[in-house]
């Protein structure tokens, strides 16, 4: 896998998470209005992640970094193999989102350990946010 492909796949995954949380917002509007704000907040953070990754891709930020040396050994599956989700209920959506948030957390954690300085910090921050998303979703799921 090439660096551009990795970033494009990460952007796709973040966009899928964004769409999933926006759908969660819609489900919540009709089923559990008290959860709308939770899904809005998570969706906004996923959108910010996507924009960060798009910036990295367009600016070539990760070129000439240590990530290039590790691309083949990162063991990115299953983190990059998630397909488009089509949940039919809020419960299904939350379970799917939990899996994807875990995948994003694991991948960003790996990238944060490879990269130095501010890039490592960016991926560590994104990993932390993904972990918070999973925790919030777990609490929501337990409350259903």
Rosetta blueprint (number, residue, H / E / L):
1 X L
2 X L
3 X H
4 X H
5 X H
6 X H
7 X H
8 X H
9 X H
10 X H
11 X H
12 X H
13 X H
14 X H
15 X H
16 X H
17 X H
18 X H
19 X H
20 X H
21 X H
22 X H
23 X H
24 X H
25 X H
26 X H
27 X H
28 X H
29 X H
30 X H
31 X H
32 X L
33 X H
34 X H
35 X H
36 X H
37 X H
38 X H
39 X H
40 X H
41 X H
42 X H
43 X H
44 X H
45 X H
46 X H
47 X H
48 X H
49 X H
50 X H
51 X H
52 X H
53 X H
54 X H
55 X H
56 X H
57 X H
58 X H
59 X H
60 X L
61 X L
62 X L
63 X L
64 X L
65 X L
66 X L
67 X H
68 X H
69 X H
70 X H
71 X H
72 X H
73 X H
74 X L
75 X L
76 X L
77 X L
78 X L
79 X L
80 X L
81 X L
82 X L
83 X L
84 X L
85 X L
86 X L
87 X L
88 X L
89 X L
90 X H
91 X H
92 X H
93 X H
94 X H
95 X H
96 X H
97 X H
98 X H
99 X H
100 X H
101 X H
102 X H
103 X H
104 X H
105 X H
106 X H
107 X H
108 X H
109 X H
110 X H
111 X H
112 X H
113 X H
114 X H
115 X L
116 X L
117 X H
118 X H
119 X H
120 X H
121 X H
122 X H
123 X H
124 X H
125 X H
126 X H
127 X H
128 X H
129 X H
130 X H
131 X H
132 X H
133 X H
134 X H
135 X H
136 X H
137 X H
138 X H
139 X H
140 X H
141 X H
142 X H
143 X H
144 X L
